[in-house]
Amino acid sequence: MRALTLIFVILIASLQYPLWLGKGSWLRVWDLNRQISQQKDANDVLKARNDTLDAEVRDLKQGYAAIEERARSEIGMVKQDEVFYQILQSDIPATSASVPKATAPTADKKP
């Protein structure tokens, strides 16, 4: 009886081995599902980027407003008869303490 139980345990273990650790095992399926979900996430990010680029291309093909906007922002172009003002911001605030005071030259006094 003990030998028969041992044979059945070995038989069941040998049948279960491919299911859990073989080529088409559950572990392999779980790993492939994880890889698929990661690839779907990467595809979603790339699809969103492609949709943005597609919208930008359609906008550039359909009208001149997008072309003008890009020329102004990226190249710094201005329209004809338009005056361009550039305001430079200083890193150091202009206060009276930071401006040196002018002093009048003093004459040397001899004792």
C-alpha positions in Angstrom: 0.0 0.0 0.0 2.8 2.4 0.9 4.5 1.7 -2.5 1.3 2.4 -4.4 0.9 5.8 -2.6 4.5 6.6 -3.4 4.0 5.7 -7.1 0.8 7.9 -7.2 2.6 10.9 -5.6 5.5 10.6 -8.1 3.0 10.3 -11.0 1.1 13.4 -9.9 4.3 15.4 -9.4 5.5 14.4 -12.8 2.2 15.5 -14.4 2.2 18.8 -12.4 5.8 19.7 -13.3 5.1 20.9 -16.9 2.1 22.9 -15.6 4.1 24.9 -13.1 7.7 24.9 -14.3 7.7 23.7 -18.0 7.8 25.6 -21.3 4.1 26.6 -21.2 3.9 26.9 -17.4 1.7 29.3 -15.4 4.9 31.2 -14.4 5.7 31.8 -18.0 2.1 32.9 -18.8 2.2 35.3 -15.8 5.5 36.8 -17.0 4.2 37.2 -20.6 1.0 38.9 -19.3 3.2 41.3 -17.3 5.3 42.0 -20.4 2.1 42.6 -22.5 0.8 45.1 -20.0 4.1 47.0 -19.9 4.1 47.1 -23.7 0.5 48.3 -23.8 1.5 51.2 -21.5 4.4 52.1 -23.7 2.2 51.9 -26.7 -0.4 54.3 -25.1 2.4 56.8 -24.4 3.6 56.6 -28.0 0.0 56.8 -29.3 -0.6 60.0 -27.4 2.6 61.5 -28.8 1.7 60.5 -32.3 -1.8 62.0 -31.9 -0.2 65.3 -30.8 2.2 65.3 -33.7 -0.7 64.4 -36.1 -2.8 67.3 -34.9 0.1 69.6 -35.3 0.8 68.4 -38.8 -2.9 68.9 -39.7 -2.9 72.3 -38.2 0.2 73.3 -40.2 -1.3 72.0 -43.4 -4.7 73.7 -43.0 -3.8 77.3 -42.0 -1.2 79.9 -41.7 -2.0 80.8 -38.1 0.0 77.8 -36.8 2.9 78.6 -39.1 2.9 82.2 -38.0 2.8 81.2 -34.4 5.8 78.9 -34.7 7.8 81.5 -36.7 7.2 84.1 -34.0 8.0 81.8 -31.0 10.8 79.7 -32.4 12.6 82.0 -34.9 11.6 85.4 -33.4 10.1 86.7 -36.6 7.9 89.9 -36.7 5.3 91.1 -39.2 5.9 93.9 -41.7 5.3 97.3 -40.1 5.4 95.8 -36.7 7.6 97.1 -33.9 9.4 94.5 -31.7 10.2 95.5 -28.2 12.5 93.3 -26.1 12.4 93.8 -22.3 15.5 92.5 -20.5 15.1 91.6 -16.9 18.1 92.2 -14.7 19.1 89.7 -12.0 20.2 92.4 -9.7 17.5 94.8 -8.5 18.3 98.5 -9.0 18.3 100.1 -5.5 20.0 103.1 -4.1 22.3 100.9 -2.0 23.6 99.0 -5.0 24.5 102.1 -7.0 27.9 103.6 -5.9 27.8 107.2 -4.9 29.9 109.7 -6.7 32.4 111.6 -4.5 34.1 114.8 -5.2 37.9 114.7 -5.2 39.5 116.1 -2.1 42.6 118.2 -2.0 45.6 117.0 0.0 46.2 119.0 3.1 49.7 119.5 4.2 50.4 120.2 7.8 
